[in-house]
Amino acid sequence: MKYTQLGRTGLKVSRIVLGTMNFGPQTDEADSHAIMDAALDAGVNFFDTANVYGWGDDKGRTEQIIGTWFAKGGGRREKTVLATKVYAPMGGDGERPWPNTHLLSALNIRRAVDASLRRLGTDHIDVYQFHHVDRATPWEEIWQAIDVLVRQGKILYTGSSNHAGWHIARANETAARLGSYGLVSEQCLYNLAERRAEMEVVPAAQAYGLGVIPWSPLHGGLLGGVLRKEKEGGTARSTSGRSAEALKNTALREKVQAYEDLLDKHGLDPGETALAWLLSRPGVTGPIVGPRTAEQLGSAFRAVELTLSDEVLAALDDIFPGPGPSPEAFAW
């Protein structure tokens, strides 16, 4: 495994981030523990979760599963850089949120941190992330709450998720004015087929010293060899779900086909290539991979060692062109 520093911090993290969203809803506790063991054995030290994972009426279940894994000992907690998130309401899906039980008020942040710590069975969170933008709460209030938690030793760093470039700028300018450390990472939708983050999110992250942590690196499975699997008669996402809907778009289907044809020509695996492409992008710390089984981790590990040739990189740009450099992407 290769490592890099998270943004402008001295914290070293693996170039693959283990996503845990499937733990509970799709992967039971025993298999979830096996996946985390396999990841740690391979050198993956950066684990990402959220207080809301578990979904439905079982929100928080994913953090609990991670907590029972930590409780096994063997240096599991000490070796893991743990990131979780706050924002969404924690009640059942049909439940109306009670005031101050979601979003980013100082009161909810304080309560949510304590609840996550109990579920995770740990005394601190390494990277505490704002899952979404709270337009109603001023950044002054958010940073005041975070600074208290840092002094208490409950969190070490803060990150954002799904924030626009100007949100990152506003957050860190406010933090600088208050003497707070500010955001150190941004978790955003970013992959070969979805490159809008390059217009302002990635440049803002680089300017303010945030590590970029892409989620959905395979774009819901579209970049994982979906058409190849369809031809082979396997269980492919092209037959159901979001991928099936997306592939009804003829232009997108043609791009995915061109992508798979290119990789067939060069003897490359689609999923590994999509991850390796992200790892080659400026400012990217590491993509989040969310395996449902331990076996699915293998391609992520191989992607870290894969170097794409200039020829392949240029061809990928032709198939999935980015918006171009900022600000030229907006105007001349």
ROTOR-955202 format. One record per residue (C-alpha): residue number from 0; x, y, z. Coordinates in steps of 0.02 Angstrom, whole numbers. Layout:
N
REC   num        u        v        w
REC   NUM        X        Y        Z
...
***
This chain:
332
REC   num        u        v        w
REC     0        0        0        0
REC     1       56      177      -37
REC     2       24      324       79
REC     3        7      511       65
REC     4      -25      655      183
REC     5     -205      711      202
REC     6     -208      884      128
REC     7      -97     1007      220
REC     8      -92      899      378
REC     9       46      786      441
REC    10      -76      641      446
REC    11      -25      496      333
REC    12     -165      397      253
REC    13     -177      255      127
REC    14     -211      296      -54
REC    15     -364      184      -46
REC    16     -502      233       74
REC    17     -613       94      140
REC    18     -795      144      125
REC    19     -912       58      247
REC    20    -1084      109      184
REC    21    -1129      -72      143
REC    22    -1092     -133      319
REC    23    -1259     -178      395
REC    24    -1379     -151      249
REC    25    -1291     -270      127
REC    26    -1148     -350      223
REC    27    -1174     -432      392
REC    28    -1064     -401      543
REC    29     -952     -553      521
REC    30     -916     -516      338
REC    31     -892     -331      377
REC    32     -761     -377      506
REC    33     -676     -490      378
REC    34     -669     -347      252
REC    35     -594     -229      380
REC    36     -465     -360      431
REC    37     -418     -389      249
REC    38     -403     -202      217
REC    39     -294     -173      370
REC    40     -186     -324      327
REC    41     -157     -247      155
REC    42     -105      -81      232
REC    43     -267       17      211
REC    44     -274      130      364
REC    45     -407      258      312
REC    46     -586      202      350
REC    47     -737      311      306
REC    48     -911      299      379
REC    49    -1057      410      433
REC    50    -1175      418      580
REC    51    -1323      391      464
REC    52    -1256      232      382
REC    53    -1363       82      415
REC    54    -1506      181      337
REC    55    -1692      160      362
REC    56    -1738      123      541
REC    57    -1564       56      578
REC    58    -1461      216      561
REC    59    -1301      205      661
REC    60    -1284       18      633
REC    61    -1127       38      526
REC    62    -1037      134      663
REC    63    -1087       -2      786
REC    64    -1011     -136      673
REC    65     -849      -39      665
REC    66     -855      -20      854
REC    67     -869     -207      882
REC    68     -722     -231      763
REC    69     -617     -107      862
REC    70     -665     -200     1022
REC    71     -575     -356      959
REC    72     -412     -265      996
REC    73     -251     -314      910
REC    74     -210     -132      875
REC    75     -361     -111      760
REC    76     -409       61      826
REC    77     -231      121      843
REC    78     -190       76      662
REC    79     -348      154      590
REC    80     -375      333      536
REC    81     -562      346      569
REC    82     -675      467      477
REC    83     -861      486      508
REC    84     -993      615      464
REC    85    -1133      721      537
REC    86    -1283      808      457
REC    87    -1431      696      421
REC    88    -1573      660      544
REC    89    -1550      498      641
REC    90    -1732      445      662
REC    91    -1825      317      556
REC    92    -1861      354      374
REC    93    -2042      397      407
REC    94    -2001      500      561
REC    95    -2008      688      558
REC    96    -1842      755      626
REC    97    -1857      834      798
REC    98    -1783     1010      805
REC    99    -1594     1011      835
REC   100    -1569      826      797
REC   101    -1489      855      627
REC   102    -1392      984      525
REC   103    -1241     1076      596
REC   104    -1298     1178      744
REC   105    -1175     1180      890
REC   106    -1303     1081      990
REC   107    -1323      943      861
REC   108    -1135      932      828
REC   109    -1104      907     1014
REC   110    -1239      774     1031
REC   111    -1193      687      867
REC   112    -1009      672      913
REC   113    -1049      593     1080
REC   114    -1172      472      999
REC   115    -1046      421      865
REC   116     -911      394      996
REC   117    -1027      278     1093
REC   118    -1071      176      939
REC   119     -891      168      881
REC   120     -825      122     1052
REC   121     -683      247     1042
REC   122     -633      406     1132
REC   123     -597      510      977
REC   124     -635      532      792
REC   125     -487      569      680
REC   126     -579      660      540
REC   127     -753      728      577
REC   128     -841      772      415
REC   129     -989      884      375
REC   130    -1095      770      265
REC   131    -1178      915      176
REC   132    -1191     1104      179
REC   133    -1300     1179      315
REC   134    -1361     1342      241
REC   135    -1447     1395      402
REC   136    -1298     1385      521
REC   137    -1157     1514      512
REC   138     -980     1449      500
REC   139     -935     1550      655
REC   140    -1051     1438      758
REC   141     -987     1279      675
REC   142     -804     1320      709
REC   143     -840     1371      888
REC   144     -919     1200      918
REC   145     -776     1110      830
REC   146     -641     1203      927
REC   147     -721     1147     1091
REC   148     -720      966     1032
REC   149     -539      979      977
REC   150     -490     1047     1149
REC   151     -586      904     1230
REC   152     -490      779     1122
REC   153     -649      709     1043
REC   154     -599      753      865
REC   155     -433      793      782
REC   156     -474      859      608
REC   157     -627      914      511
REC   158     -676      883      331
REC   159     -819      925      215
REC   160     -923      821       96
REC   161    -1028      877      -52
REC   162     -971     1059      -33
REC   163     -951     1177     -179
REC   164     -788     1270     -204
REC   165     -857     1430     -132
REC   166     -919     1336       23
REC   167     -741     1274       50
REC   168     -674     1450       30
REC   169     -802     1525      148
REC   170     -774     1389      278
REC   171     -586     1408      281
REC   172     -583     1598      270
REC   173     -697     1602      422
REC   174     -587     1475      511
REC   175     -432     1579      475
REC   176     -515     1735      545
REC   177     -561     1642      704
REC   178     -393     1556      724
REC   179     -468     1384      689
REC   180     -379     1254      583
REC   181     -522     1234      459
REC   182     -564     1096      337
REC   183     -426      973      287
REC   184     -523      864      163
REC   185     -668      867       42
REC   186     -764      710       -3
REC   187     -848      736     -171
REC   188     -926      647     -319
REC   189     -781      629     -441
REC   190     -738      499     -571
REC   191     -697      483     -757
REC   192     -879      500     -808
REC   193     -919      640     -685
REC   194     -783      773     -687
REC   195     -876      931     -637
REC   196     -775      936     -476
REC   197     -626      991     -581
REC   198     -709     1158     -618
REC   199     -701     1230     -442
REC   200     -707     1100     -303
REC   201     -535     1025     -339
REC   202     -452     1194     -369
REC   203     -527     1263     -208
REC   204     -470     1109     -112
REC   205     -294     1127     -179
REC   206     -288     1312     -141
REC   207     -342     1286       40
REC   208     -241     1129       71
REC   209     -382     1001       73
REC   210     -359      823       18
REC   211     -490      768     -110
REC   212     -576      603      -70
REC   213     -685      549     -218
REC   214     -841      446     -186
REC   215     -924      335     -317
REC   216     -758      311     -410
REC   217     -839      185     -528
REC   218     -992      296     -555
REC   219    -1115      172     -485
REC   220    -1033       27     -575
REC   221    -1033      104     -750
REC   222     -842      109     -753
REC   223     -820      -66     -684
REC   224     -843     -164     -845
REC   225    -1031     -163     -841
REC   226    -1056     -199    -1027
REC   227     -923     -334    -1027
REC   228    -1013     -421     -884
REC   229    -1178     -402     -976
REC   230    -1106     -492    -1128
REC   231    -1033     -630    -1019
REC   232    -1204     -662     -945
REC   233    -1150     -617     -770
REC   234    -1250     -521     -641
REC   235    -1220     -346     -705
REC   236    -1282     -178     -648
REC   237    -1333     -143     -827
REC   238    -1488     -248     -798
REC   239    -1560     -156     -648
REC   240    -1544       -4     -537
REC   241    -1462      164     -573
REC   242    -1339       93     -700
REC   243    -1481       20     -802
REC   244    -1568      188     -805
REC   245    -1407      279     -850
REC   246    -1369      160     -993
REC   247    -1536      201    -1075
REC   248    -1445      360    -1127
REC   249    -1374      308    -1296
REC   250    -1232      434    -1292
REC   251    -1175      375    -1120
REC   252    -1187      193    -1170
REC   253    -1077      228    -1321
REC   254     -948      311    -1209
REC   255     -947      164    -1089
REC   256     -926       46    -1238
REC   257     -782      150    -1306
REC   258     -703      147    -1132
REC   259     -713      -42    -1119
REC   260     -650      -64    -1299
REC   261     -499       45    -1260
REC   262     -456      -55    -1105
REC   263     -479     -220    -1197
REC   264     -352     -158    -1324
REC   265     -225     -122    -1187
REC   266     -266     -273    -1078
REC   267     -327     -166     -934
REC   268     -465     -201     -808
REC   269     -602      -66     -809
REC   270     -623      -51     -621
REC   271     -437      -45     -587
REC   272     -413       83     -725
REC   273     -549      198     -657
REC   274     -466      196     -485
REC   275     -291      217     -557
REC   276     -351      368     -658
REC   277     -415      452     -500
REC   278     -252      414     -410
REC   279     -161      505     -551
REC   280     -265      663     -532
REC   281     -191      817     -446
REC   282     -252      843     -268
REC   283     -331      671     -247
REC   284     -289      586      -82
REC   285     -376      423     -125
REC   286     -543      359     -189
REC   287     -670      277      -75
REC   288     -701       94     -117
REC   289     -853       11      -39
REC   290     -837     -177      -58
REC   291     -978     -295      -12
REC   292     -856     -440        5
REC   293     -672     -458       50
REC   294     -636     -525     -124
REC   295     -690     -361     -203
REC   296     -545     -271     -118
REC   297     -418     -351     -233
REC   298     -444     -237     -383
REC   299     -425      -84     -272
REC   300     -257     -144     -209
REC   301     -197     -178     -386
REC   302     -251       -5     -442
REC   303     -127       75     -322
REC   304       16      -10     -416
REC   305      -54       27     -590
REC   306       25      168     -689
REC   307      -73      220     -843
REC   308       26      267     -998
REC   309       13      440    -1076
REC   310      -72      358    -1225
REC   311     -208      281    -1117
REC   312     -231      441    -1015
REC   313     -253      543    -1175
REC   314     -377      417    -1244
REC   315     -477      421    -1082
REC   316     -484      611    -1095
REC   317     -552      594    -1271
REC   318     -691      477    -1213
REC   319     -732      570    -1052
REC   320     -671      749    -1076
REC   321     -657      856     -922
REC   322     -722     1035     -911
REC   323     -548     1108     -934
REC   324     -446     1216     -815
REC   325     -531     1344     -703
REC   326     -574     1486     -733
REC   327     -558     1453     -920
REC   328     -694     1320     -904
REC   329     -815     1460     -859
REC   330     -758     1592     -983
REC   331     -615     1639    -1097
***
